[in-house]
Amino acid sequence: METITIRNGKTILLRKAVPEDAETIVDYLKKVCVETDNLSFGLEDMPITVESEIEYLTAIQTSTKSVHFVVICDDEVIATSNISGKSRPRMAHVASLGISVLRDYWHYGVGSMLMEAMIDWAKAGGVIRKINLTVRSDNPVAIALYRKFGFRYVGTLHDEMRVDGRSVDLDEMELLF
């Protein structure tokens, strides 16, 4: 658990998510997926329910390959991130990363704090050796964040996502350690 004061003067708490957070995480996701088109889903197709989130958070509590972090400010989830490891033995060293932050908290260091926490967690566990992610090709701020933490460009997935009927390319990035 880490508490810091961010640039807007608010105090935030970073910690691992627990099953009791499921409802507030789902509420957060409903809010963040309306604020941004950077996620792989919108409100109309949000794939997560409170029940599925409880099941997921319960399952990863003791995992060495998966973790979910929340950032809380004024009793509200303002950001989440997760690392999801692969289950097959030959791929057990590989994980995928996801991160989102409410728009009101962009550019305050919340994303960097989450990235550092996830990478530190992965390295400390000694199981994960590679983290993959996808990011919109037209999102230079997120790409810069990932590069700051050592992720490198792998390739572009063309027409991988559709937002309001428009084709969106995604860049694949990876971090090896």
KOLKOLZA-220338 format. One line per field, with one value per atom (N, C-alpha, C): residue number from 1; residue in three letters; atom name; x, y, z. Coordinates in Angstrom, 2 decimals, padded with zeros to 5 digits, m for minus. Example, Ala and Ser with C-alpha at 12.3 -4.5 7.8 and 13.67 -1.06 7.14 Angstrom:
nr	[1, 1, 1, 2, 2, 2]
rest	[ala, ala, ala, ser, ser, ser]
atom	[N, CA, C, N, CA, C]
c1	[013.19, 012.30, 013.20, 012.85, 013.67, 012.90]
c2	[m005.69, m004.50, m003.30, m002.25, m001.06, 000.03]
c3	[007.80, 007.80, 007.80, 007.08, 007.14, 007.87]
//
This chain:
nr	[1, 1, 1, 2, 2, 2, 3, 3, 3, 4, 4, 4, 5, 5, 5, 6, 6, 6, 7, 7, 7, 8, 8, 8, 9, 9, 9, 10, 10, 10, 11, 11, 11, 12, 12, 12, 13, 13, 13, 14, 14, 14, 15, 15, 15, 16, 16, 16, 17, 17, 17, 18, 18, 18, 19, 19, 19, 20, 20, 20, 21, 21, 21, 22, 22, 22, 23, 23, 23, 24, 24, 24, 25, 25, 25, 26, 26, 26, 27, 27, 27, 28, 28, 28, 29, 29, 29, 30, 30, 30, 31, 31, 31, 32, 32, 32, 33, 33, 33, 34, 34, 34, 35, 35, 35, 36, 36, 36, 37, 37, 37, 38, 38, 38, 39, 39, 39, 40, 40, 40, 41, 41, 41, 42, 42, 42, 43, 43, 43, 44, 44, 44, 45, 45, 45, 46, 46, 46, 47, 47, 47, 48, 48, 48, 49, 49, 49, 50, 50, 50, 51, 51, 51, 52, 52, 52, 53, 53, 53, 54, 54, 54, 55, 55, 55, 56, 56, 56, 57, 57, 57, 58, 58, 58, 59, 59, 59, 60, 60, 60, 61, 61, 61, 62, 62, 62, 63, 63, 63, 64, 64, 64, 65, 65, 65, 66, 66, 66, 67, 67, 67, 68, 68, 68, 69, 69, 69, 70, 70, 70, 71, 71, 71, 72, 72, 72, 73, 73, 73, 74, 74, 74, 75, 75, 75, 76, 76, 76, 77, 77, 77, 78, 78, 78, 79, 79, 79, 80, 80, 80, 81, 81, 81, 82, 82, 82, 83, 83, 83, 84, 84, 84, 85, 85, 85, 86, 86, 86, 87, 87, 87, 88, 88, 88, 89, 89, 89, 90, 90, 90, 91, 91, 91, 92, 92, 92, 93, 93, 93, 94, 94, 94, 95, 95, 95, 96, 96, 96, 97, 97, 97, 98, 98, 98, 99, 99, 99, 100, 100, 100, 101, 101, 101, 102, 102, 102, 103, 103, 103, 104, 104, 104, 105, 105, 105, 106, 106, 106, 107, 107, 107, 108, 108, 108, 109, 109, 109, 110, 110, 110, 111, 111, 111, 112, 112, 112, 113, 113, 113, 114, 114, 114, 115, 115, 115, 116, 116, 116, 117, 117, 117, 118, 118, 118, 119, 119, 119, 120, 120, 120, 121, 121, 121, 122, 122, 122, 123, 123, 123, 124, 124, 124, 125, 125, 125, 126, 126, 126, 127, 127, 127, 128, 128, 128, 129, 129, 129, 130, 130, 130, 131, 131, 131, 132, 132, 132, 133, 133, 133, 134, 134, 134, 135, 135, 135, 136, 136, 136, 137, 137, 137, 138, 138, 138, 139, 139, 139, 140, 140, 140, 141, 141, 141, 142, 142, 142, 143, 143, 143, 144, 144, 144, 145, 145, 145, 146, 146, 146, 147, 147, 147, 148, 148, 148, 149, 149, 149, 150, 150, 150, 151, 151, 151, 152, 152, 152, 153, 153, 153, 154, 154, 154, 155, 155, 155, 156, 156, 156, 157, 157, 157, 158, 158, 158, 159, 159, 159, 160, 160, 160, 161, 161, 161, 162, 162, 162, 163, 163, 163, 164, 164, 164, 165, 165, 165, 166, 166, 166, 167, 167, 167, 168, 168, 168, 169, 169, 169, 170, 170, 170, 171, 171, 171, 172, 172, 172, 173, 173, 173, 174, 174, 174, 175, 175, 175, 176, 176, 176, 177, 177, 177]
rest	[met, met, met, glu, glu, glu, thr, thr, thr, ile, ile, ile, thr, thr, thr, ile, ile, ile, arg, arg, arg, asn, asn, asn, gly, gly, gly, lys, lys, lys, thr, thr, thr, ile, ile, ile, leu, leu, leu, leu, leu, leu, arg, arg, arg, lys, lys, lys, ala, ala, ala, val, val, val, pro, pro, pro, glu, glu, glu, asp, asp, asp, ala, ala, ala, glu, glu, glu, thr, thr, thr, ile, ile, ile, val, val, val, asp, asp, asp, tyr, tyr, tyr, leu, leu, leu, lys, lys, lys, lys, lys, lys, val, val, val, cys, cys, cys, val, val, val, glu, glu, glu, thr, thr, thr, asp, asp, asp, asn, asn, asn, leu, leu, leu, ser, ser, ser, phe, phe, phe, gly, gly, gly, leu, leu, leu, glu, glu, glu, asp, asp, asp, met, met, met, pro, pro, pro, ile, ile, ile, thr, thr, thr, val, val, val, glu, glu, glu, ser, ser, ser, glu, glu, glu, ile, ile, ile, glu, glu, glu, tyr, tyr, tyr, leu, leu, leu, thr, thr, thr, ala, ala, ala, ile, ile, ile, gln, gln, gln, thr, thr, thr, ser, ser, ser, thr, thr, thr, lys, lys, lys, ser, ser, ser, val, val, val, his, his, his, phe, phe, phe, val, val, val, val, val, val, ile, ile, ile, cys, cys, cys, asp, asp, asp, asp, asp, asp, glu, glu, glu, val, val, val, ile, ile, ile, ala, ala, ala, thr, thr, thr, ser, ser, ser, asn, asn, asn, ile, ile, ile, ser, ser, ser, gly, gly, gly, lys, lys, lys, ser, ser, ser, arg, arg, arg, pro, pro, pro, arg, arg, arg, met, met, met, ala, ala, ala, his, his, his, val, val, val, ala, ala, ala, ser, ser, ser, leu, leu, leu, gly, gly, gly, ile, ile, ile, ser, ser, ser, val, val, val, leu, leu, leu, arg, arg, arg, asp, asp, asp, tyr, tyr, tyr, trp, trp, trp, his, his, his, tyr, tyr, tyr, gly, gly, gly, val, val, val, gly, gly, gly, ser, ser, ser, met, met, met, leu, leu, leu, met, met, met, glu, glu, glu, ala, ala, ala, met, met, met, ile, ile, ile, asp, asp, asp, trp, trp, trp, ala, ala, ala, lys, lys, lys, ala, ala, ala, gly, gly, gly, gly, gly, gly, val, val, val, ile, ile, ile, arg, arg, arg, lys, lys, lys, ile, ile, ile, asn, asn, asn, leu, leu, leu, thr, thr, thr, val, val, val, arg, arg, arg, ser, ser, ser, asp, asp, asp, asn, asn, asn, pro, pro, pro, val, val, val, ala, ala, ala, ile, ile, ile, ala, ala, ala, leu, leu, leu, tyr, tyr, tyr, arg, arg, arg, lys, lys, lys, phe, phe, phe, gly, gly, gly, phe, phe, phe, arg, arg, arg, tyr, tyr, tyr, val, val, val, gly, gly, gly, thr, thr, thr, leu, leu, leu, his, his, his, asp, asp, asp, glu, glu, glu, met, met, met, arg, arg, arg, val, val, val, asp, asp, asp, gly, gly, gly, arg, arg, arg, ser, ser, ser, val, val, val, asp, asp, asp, leu, leu, leu, asp, asp, asp, glu, glu, glu, met, met, met, glu, glu, glu, leu, leu, leu, leu, leu, leu, phe, phe, phe]
atom	[N, CA, C, N, CA, C, N, CA, C, N, CA, C, N, CA, C, N, CA, C, N, CA, C, N, CA, C, N, CA, C, N, CA, C, N, CA, C, N, CA, C, N, CA, C, N, CA, C, N, CA, C, N, CA, C, N, CA, C, N, CA, C, N, CA, C, N, CA, C, N, CA, C, N, CA, C, N, CA, C, N, CA, C, N, CA, C, N, CA, C, N, CA, C, N, CA, C, N, CA, C, N, CA, C, N, CA, C, N, CA, C, N, CA, C, N, CA, C, N, CA, C, N, CA, C, N, CA, C, N, CA, C, N, CA, C, N, CA, C, N, CA, C, N, CA, C, N, CA, C, N, CA, C, N, CA, C, N, CA, C, N, CA, C, N, CA, C, N, CA, C, N, CA, C, N, CA, C, N, CA, C, N, CA, C, N, CA, C, N, CA, C, N, CA, C, N, CA, C, N, CA, C, N, CA, C, N, CA, C, N, CA, C, N, CA, C, N, CA, C, N, CA, C, N, CA, C, N, CA, C, N, CA, C, N, CA, C, N, CA, C, N, CA, C, N, CA, C, N, CA, C, N, CA, C, N, CA, C, N, CA, C, N, CA, C, N, CA, C, N, CA, C, N, CA, C, N, CA, C, N, CA, C, N, CA, C, N, CA, C, N, CA, C, N, CA, C, N, CA, C, N, CA, C, N, CA, C, N, CA, C, N, CA, C, N, CA, C, N, CA, C, N, CA, C, N, CA, C, N, CA, C, N, CA, C, N, CA, C, N, CA, C, N, CA, C, N, CA, C, N, CA, C, N, CA, C, N, CA, C, N, CA, C, N, CA, C, N, CA, C, N, CA, C, N, CA, C, N, CA, C, N, CA, C, N, CA, C, N, CA, C, N, CA, C, N, CA, C, N, CA, C, N, CA, C, N, CA, C, N, CA, C, N, CA, C, N, CA, C, N, CA, C, N, CA, C, N, CA, C, N, CA, C, N, CA, C, N, CA, C, N, CA, C, N, CA, C, N, CA, C, N, CA, C, N, CA, C, N, CA, C, N, CA, C, N, CA, C, N, CA, C, N, CA, C, N, CA, C, N, CA, C, N, CA, C, N, CA, C, N, CA, C, N, CA, C, N, CA, C, N, CA, C, N, CA, C, N, CA, C, N, CA, C, N, CA, C, N, CA, C, N, CA, C, N, CA, C, N, CA, C, N, CA, C, N, CA, C, N, CA, C, N, CA, C, N, CA, C, N, CA, C, N, CA, C, N, CA, C, N, CA, C, N, CA, C, N, CA, C, N, CA, C, N, CA, C, N, CA, C, N, CA, C, N, CA, C, N, CA, C, N, CA, C, N, CA, C, N, CA, C, N, CA, C, N, CA, C, N, CA, C, N, CA, C, N, CA, C]
c1	[000.84, 000.00, 000.89, 000.54, 001.32, 000.38, 000.62, m000.16, 000.76, 000.32, 001.12, 000.18, 000.77, 000.04, 000.45, m000.53, m000.23, m000.24, 000.11, 000.31, m000.91, m002.11, m003.30, m003.59, m002.70, m002.83, m003.64, m004.25, m005.05, m004.16, m004.60, m003.88, m004.55, m003.72, m004.24, m003.59, m004.30, m003.84, m003.73, m002.58, m002.37, m002.28, m003.09, m003.04, m003.56, m003.31, m003.87, m005.38, m006.10, m007.55, m007.92, m009.03, m009.58, m011.01, m011.56, m012.93, m013.97, m013.78, m014.72, m014.71, m013.72, m013.64, m014.45, m015.00, m015.61, m016.65, m017.56, m018.63, m018.06, m017.12, m016.55, m015.69, m015.06, m014.28, m015.21, m016.31, m017.27, m017.86, m018.18, m018.67, m017.62, m016.36, m015.25, m015.17, m015.23, m015.11, m016.25, m017.43, m018.57, m018.30, m017.61, m017.29, m016.14, m015.06, m013.87, m014.10, m014.93, m015.14, m016.00, m016.69, m017.44, m016.51, m015.53, m014.62, m013.60, m013.24, m012.15, m012.47, m011.90, m011.99, m010.72, m009.88, m008.62, m008.76, m009.91, m010.13, m010.67, m010.58, m011.05, m012.56, m013.24, m014.69, m015.30, m016.57, m017.33, m018.44, m019.24, m020.31, m021.30, m021.55, m022.52, m022.08, m020.79, m020.31, m019.35, m019.56, m018.68, m018.80, m017.69, m017.75, m017.72, m017.68, m017.44, m018.67, m019.05, m020.14, m019.54, m020.31, m019.83, m019.49, m020.33, m020.11, m018.82, m018.61, m017.39, m016.15, m016.27, m015.13, m014.80, m015.81, m015.56, m014.83, m015.30, m014.68, m013.22, m012.98, m011.62, m010.71, m011.17, m010.34, m010.07, m011.02, m010.82, m009.77, m009.86, m008.94, m007.49, m007.26, m005.87, m005.24, m005.96, m005.43, m004.08, m003.86, m002.59, m001.78, m002.14, m001.47, m000.05, 000.83, 002.18, 002.30, 001.19, 001.21, 000.23, m000.67, m001.66, m001.87, m002.08, m002.34, m003.24, m003.99, m004.86, m004.66, m004.33, m004.15, m005.29, m005.62, m006.56, m005.87, m006.27, m005.86, m007.14, m007.12, m008.31, m008.03, m009.01, m008.95, m010.34, m010.41, m011.70, m012.71, m012.26, m013.10, m013.64, m013.05, m013.47, m012.29, m012.53, m011.50, m011.30, m010.06, m009.77, m008.86, m008.33, m007.47, m007.35, m007.14, m006.89, m005.82, m005.19, m004.23, m004.17, m003.80, m003.65, m002.59, m002.03, m001.15, m001.82, m002.00, m002.61, m001.62, m001.19, m000.23, m000.88, m000.09, m000.55, m000.57, m001.48, m001.60, m000.80, m000.49, 000.26, 001.72, 002.27, 003.65, 004.68, 004.57, 005.55, 005.46, 004.33, 004.14, 003.95, 004.26, 004.02, 004.82, 005.86, 006.71, 006.17, 005.06, 004.51, 003.22, 003.04, 001.81, 001.39, 000.12, m000.44, m000.75, m000.63, m000.84, m001.98, m002.79, m003.84, m003.84, m004.15, m004.14, m005.16, m005.84, m006.73, m006.79, m007.01, m007.06, m008.19, m008.99, m010.04, m009.41, m010.08, m009.58, m009.17, m009.92, m009.59, m008.24, m007.66, m006.39, m005.26, m005.51, m004.45, m003.41, m002.16, m001.03, m000.66, m001.03, m000.66, 000.29, 000.78, 001.71, 001.06, m000.26, m000.96, m000.57, m000.53, m000.14, 001.27, 002.19, 003.57, 003.65, 002.88, 002.86, 002.35, 001.31, 000.77, 001.75, 002.37, 003.33, 004.48, 005.01, 006.11, 005.69, 004.50, 004.01, 003.85, 003.29, 003.08, 004.40, 005.31, 006.59, 007.38, 007.38, 008.05, 007.44, 006.10, 005.43, 005.85, 005.86, 006.22, 007.67, 008.57, 009.98, 010.19, 009.53, 009.70, 009.19, 008.18, 007.60, 008.49, 009.39, 010.33, 009.75, 008.48, 007.85, 007.75, 007.24, 007.04, 008.37, 008.65, 009.88, 009.60, 008.30, 007.93, 006.51, 006.31, 004.98, 004.64, 003.47, 002.96, 001.82, 001.64, 000.48, 000.15, m001.08, m001.45, m001.93, m001.65, m002.00, m002.43, m003.40, m003.79, m002.57, m002.40, m001.26, m001.29, m002.49, m002.64, m002.72, m002.11, m002.11, m000.65, m000.05, 001.36, 001.67, 000.71, 000.95, 001.14, 000.25, 000.38, 001.64, 001.93, 003.13, 004.37, 004.41, 005.55, 005.67, 004.54, 004.56, 005.18, 004.75, 005.25, 006.74, 007.14, 008.57, 009.41, 008.88, 009.58, 009.94, 009.09, 009.33, 010.02, 010.52, 011.34, 010.62, 009.34, 008.62, 009.12, 009.19, 009.61, 008.52, 008.50, 007.53, 007.82, 006.78, 006.92, 006.32, 005.14, 004.49, 003.12, 002.50, 001.18, 000.14, m000.96, m002.12, m003.09, m003.22, m004.04, m005.52, m006.36, m007.81, m008.22, m007.56, m007.77, m009.00, m009.39, m010.51, m011.36, m012.64, m013.54, m014.16, m014.02, m014.61, m015.48, m016.76, m017.71, m017.60, m017.41, m017.33, m015.99, m015.06, m013.72, m012.74, m011.86, m010.79, m009.71, m009.26, m008.21, m007.11, m005.88, m004.72, m004.23, m003.69, m003.10, m001.63, m000.78, 000.62, 000.83, 001.58, 002.00, 003.32, 003.45, 004.69, 005.02, 006.31, 006.74, 007.86, 007.93, 009.02, 009.59, 010.87, 011.57, 012.50, 012.54, 013.46, 013.91]
c2	[m001.18, 000.00, 001.24, 002.18, 003.40, 004.59, 005.58, 006.81, 007.94, 008.73, 009.89, 011.06, 012.25, 013.44, 013.76, 013.87, 014.13, 015.63, 016.01, 017.41, 018.30, 017.73, 018.57, 018.75, 018.25, 018.40, 017.32, 016.43, 015.36, 014.19, 013.49, 012.31, 011.08, 010.21, 008.98, 007.77, 006.66, 005.41, 004.38, 003.76, 002.66, 001.38, 000.39, m000.90, m001.99, m003.24, m004.36, m004.37, m004.71, m004.82, m006.10, m006.05, m007.21, m007.43, m008.62, m008.89, m007.87, m007.29, m006.28, m005.00, m004.84, m003.67, m003.85, m005.02, m005.35, m004.32, m003.96, m003.03, m001.66, m001.16, 000.16, 000.11, m001.03, m001.17, m001.18, m001.90, m001.92, m000.52, 000.19, 001.58, 002.45, 002.28, 003.01, 002.72, 001.43, 001.04, 001.63, 001.69, 002.30, 003.79, 004.43, 005.85, 006.04, 005.29, 005.52, 005.12, 004.10, 003.68, 004.68, 005.58, 006.65, 007.85, 008.04, 009.20, 009.08, 007.86, 007.67, 006.59, 006.74, 005.71, 004.87, 004.98, 004.25, 002.82, 002.47, 001.11, 000.22, m001.08, m002.03, m002.23, m001.55, m001.67, m000.32, m000.19, 000.98, 000.55, 001.49, 001.18, 000.18, 000.27, m000.62, m002.08, m002.33, m003.72, m004.02, m003.34, m003.56, m005.02, m005.74, m007.18, m007.60, m006.65, m006.99, m006.71, m007.70, m007.54, m007.59, m007.19, m007.26, m008.71, m009.63, m011.05, m011.56, m011.22, m011.69, m011.03, m009.78, m009.09, m009.71, m010.07, m010.76, m012.07, m012.82, m014.11, m013.92, m012.95, m012.66, m012.22, m011.27, m010.76, m011.84, m012.71, m013.83, m014.78, m015.07, m016.03, m015.55, m014.25, m013.77, m013.38, m013.51, m013.06, m013.68, m014.92, m015.58, m015.92, m015.33, m015.63, m015.07, m015.79, m015.29, m014.77, m014.86, m014.45, m013.33, m013.01, m011.97, m011.10, m009.81, m008.86, m007.75, m007.14, m006.02, m004.94, m003.75, m002.61, m001.61, m000.92, 000.20, 001.42, 002.58, 003.85, 004.51, 004.92, 005.48, 006.91, 007.77, 009.16, 009.53, 010.04, 010.41, 009.26, 008.06, 006.85, 006.44, 006.94, 006.60, 006.00, 004.93, 004.38, 005.35, 005.79, 006.75, 006.15, 004.94, 004.28, 002.81, 001.99, 000.57, 000.10, m000.99, m001.62, m003.10, m003.87, m005.29, m005.91, m006.97, m007.85, m009.21, m009.78, m011.11, m012.06, m013.05, m014.02, m015.14, m015.80, m016.95, m018.20, m019.12, m020.33, m021.51, m021.53, m022.66, m022.61, m023.74, m023.76, m023.15, m023.38, m022.84, m021.33, m020.78, m019.33, m018.67, m019.37, m018.88, m017.62, m017.36, m016.18, m014.92, m015.03, m013.92, m013.43, m012.11, m011.53, m010.36, m010.00, m008.83, m007.76, m006.52, m005.39, m004.52, m004.06, m003.10, m002.00, m000.79, 000.34, 001.38, 002.01, 003.12, 004.09, 005.35, 006.43, 007.36, 007.78, 008.77, 010.04, 010.66, 011.85, 012.97, 013.16, 014.22, 014.00, 012.82, 012.50, 012.26, 012.54, 012.46, 013.54, 013.22, 014.16, 014.52, 013.66, 013.88, 012.79, 011.93, 010.89, 009.60, 009.50, 008.29, 007.10, 007.31, 006.23, 005.75, 006.65, 006.26, 005.47, 005.90, 005.17, 003.75, 003.58, 002.25, 001.41, 001.98, 001.23, 000.74, 001.61, 001.22, 000.09, 000.21, m000.83, m002.17, m002.15, m003.42, m004.06, m003.27, m003.83, m004.33, m003.58, m004.03, m005.34, m005.44, m006.66, m007.84, m007.64, m008.72, m009.17, m008.22, m008.57, m009.29, m008.83, m009.43, m010.86, m011.17, m012.51, m013.57, m013.15, m014.08, m015.04, m014.90, m015.79, m015.10, m013.89, m013.14, m012.56, m012.75, m012.24, m011.32, m011.27, m010.46, m009.96, m008.66, m008.06, m007.47, m007.84, m007.31, m006.34, m005.41, m004.53, m004.06, m003.59, m002.92, m001.52, m000.60, 000.80, 001.39, 002.28, 002.94, 003.62, 003.40, 003.98, 005.51, 006.08, 007.53, 008.10, 007.39, 007.84, 008.08, 009.20, 009.43, 009.58, 010.05, 010.21, 008.84, 007.90, 006.55, 005.86, 006.02, 005.40, 005.94, 007.24, 007.83, 007.27, 007.07, 006.48, 005.08, 004.27, 002.90, 002.88, 003.76, 003.84, 004.27, 005.17, 005.63, 004.46, 003.43, 002.26, 001.12, 001.40, 000.42, m000.44, m000.22, m000.98, m000.57, m001.56, m001.27, m001.66, m000.96, m001.19, m002.52, m003.32, m004.61, m004.54, m003.95, m003.87, m003.24, m003.00, m002.39, m003.40, m003.44, m004.24, m003.28, m003.41, m002.47, m002.83, m001.81, m001.98, m002.97, m002.88, m003.84, m003.49, m002.23, m001.78, m000.81, m000.76, 000.19, 001.08, 002.38, 003.35, 004.28, 004.29, 005.10, 004.86, 003.60, 003.22, 003.49, 004.08, 004.39, 003.29, 003.00, 002.03, 002.62, 001.83, 002.28, 001.22, 001.67, 000.78, 000.71, m000.44, m000.63, m001.01, m000.48, m000.86, m001.90, m002.92, m003.92, m003.45, m003.55, m003.20, m004.29, m004.40, m005.43, m004.92, m005.52, m005.24, m006.58, m006.76, m007.98, m007.65, m008.54, m008.34, m009.66]
c3	[000.00, 000.00, 000.00, m000.86, m000.95, m001.03, m000.18, m000.19, m000.59, m001.59, m002.00, m002.28, m002.28, m002.68, m004.11, m004.99, m006.39, m006.66, m007.88, m008.24, m008.07, m008.03, m007.81, m006.33, m005.45, m004.01, m003.33, m004.10, m003.51, m003.10, m002.07, m001.60, m002.21, m002.77, m003.37, m002.71, m002.78, m002.22, m003.33, m003.47, m004.42, m003.62, m004.02, m003.34, m004.27, m003.88, m004.61, m004.41, m005.46, m005.37, m004.64, m003.93, m003.21, m003.69, m003.48, m003.96, m003.50, m002.33, m001.83, m002.68, m003.54, m004.43, m005.70, m005.94, m007.23, m007.68, m006.81, m007.22, m007.58, m006.79, m007.10, m008.36, m008.63, m009.86, m011.07, m010.98, m012.09, m012.32, m011.25, m011.38, m012.06, m011.65, m012.26, m013.76, m014.12, m015.53, m016.36, m015.79, m016.50, m016.77, m015.86, m016.02, m017.01, m016.84, m017.66, m019.12, m019.37, m020.76, m021.53, m020.83, m021.48, m021.74, m020.87, m020.98, m022.10, m022.47, m023.41, m024.43, m025.60, m026.64, m026.69, m025.66, m025.65, m025.15, m024.59, m024.10, m025.21, m025.02, m026.03, m025.98, m025.07, m024.95, m024.57, m024.89, m024.50, m023.56, m023.13, m022.19, m022.77, m024.09, m024.73, m024.74, m024.59, m024.61, m023.46, m022.33, m021.18, m020.73, m020.74, m020.50, m019.03, m018.11, m016.71, m015.86, m015.06, m014.10, m012.70, m011.71, m010.33, m009.98, m010.38, m010.08, m010.73, m012.01, m012.69, m012.09, m011.64, m011.02, m009.67, m008.88, m007.60, m007.86, m008.84, m009.17, m009.59, m010.45, m010.93, m009.78, m008.97, m007.87, m006.83, m006.60, m005.67, m006.22, m007.50, m008.12, m008.11, m008.21, m008.31, m006.97, m005.88, m004.58, m004.24, m004.61, m004.28, m005.53, m006.65, m007.92, m007.95, m008.60, m008.87, m010.30, m011.06, m012.47, m012.80, m011.88, m012.15, m010.91, m011.17, m010.08, m010.61, m009.73, m010.09, m009.03, m009.48, m008.57, m008.75, m007.67, m007.73, m007.13, m007.62, m007.03, m006.55, m005.29, m004.64, m004.20, m004.45, m004.00, m003.49, m002.29, m001.69, m001.77, m001.43, m001.41, m002.78, m003.84, m005.20, m005.95, m006.72, m007.59, m008.74, m008.93, m010.00, m011.06, m010.80, m011.78, m011.41, m012.43, m012.19, m013.17, m012.81, m013.71, m013.36, m014.35, m014.07, m014.95, m014.43, m015.18, m015.15, m016.33, m016.43, m017.07, m016.28, m016.76, m017.54, m018.33, m019.13, m018.27, m018.57, m017.75, m018.28, m019.54, m020.12, m019.69, m019.28, m018.77, m019.71, m021.00, m021.95, m022.07, m021.64, m021.76, m020.39, m019.34, m017.97, m017.65, m018.39, m018.15, m018.83, m019.58, m020.35, m019.72, m019.67, m019.14, m020.02, m019.90, m020.58, m019.55, m019.96, m019.05, m019.55, m018.61, m018.91, m017.86, m018.28, m017.35, m017.82, m016.88, m017.21, m016.04, m016.37, m015.37, m015.76, m014.79, m015.08, m015.63, m016.58, m017.26, m016.29, m015.21, m014.24, m013.57, m013.71, m013.06, m014.07, m015.35, m016.34, m016.05, m016.32, m016.22, m014.78, m013.83, m012.42, m011.91, m012.78, m012.35, m011.91, m012.01, m011.58, m012.46, m013.76, m014.68, m014.41, m014.17, m013.86, m012.56, m011.58, m010.31, m010.50, m011.28, m011.56, m012.35, m013.37, m014.18, m013.31, m012.47, m011.60, m010.65, m010.08, m009.15, m009.85, m011.06, m011.78, m012.18, m012.69, m013.12, m011.91, m010.82, m009.60, m009.10, m009.13, m008.69, m009.57, m010.87, m011.79, m011.58, m011.45, m011.25, m009.92, m008.88, m007.55, m007.49, m008.29, m008.28, m008.90, m009.77, m010.37, m011.39, m011.74, m012.71, m014.07, m014.08, m015.32, m015.78, m017.05, m017.67, m018.85, m019.26, m020.42, m020.21, m020.48, m020.39, m021.76, m022.26, m023.53, m023.28, m024.20, m024.16, m025.56, m025.74, m026.98, m026.62, m027.51, m027.30, m028.64, m028.60, m029.85, m030.47, m031.76, m032.48, m032.46, m032.28, m032.26, m030.84, m029.88, m028.49, m028.04, m028.46, m028.16, m026.67, m025.88, m024.44, m023.79, m024.10, m023.53, m024.05, m025.32, m025.89, m025.20, m024.94, m024.23, m022.81, m022.13, m020.80, m020.85, m021.78, m021.87, m022.23, m023.13, m023.49, m022.29, m021.49, m020.28, m019.37, m019.37, m018.52, m019.26, m020.45, m021.16, m022.18, m022.40, m023.43, m024.80, m025.69, m027.05, m028.03, m029.13, m030.21, m030.87, m031.09, m031.77, m033.17, m033.29, m034.60, m034.48, m035.62, m035.65, m036.12, m035.40, m035.78, m036.47, m037.78, m038.55, m038.45, m038.35, m038.29, m037.19, m036.06, m034.96, m034.12, m034.17, m033.34, m034.17, m033.87, m034.53, m033.45, m033.63, m032.72, m033.54, m033.25, m034.00, m035.51, m035.87, m037.28, m037.93, m037.19, m037.73, m037.39, m038.32, m038.12, m037.22, m036.25, m035.33, m035.32, m035.51, m035.43, m033.99, m033.62, m032.30, m032.46, m031.60, m031.58, m030.49, m030.82, m029.84, m029.25, m027.93, m027.25, m026.26, m025.92, m024.99, m024.11, m022.92, m021.98, m021.57, m021.79, m021.39, m020.22, m019.23, m018.12, m017.56]
//
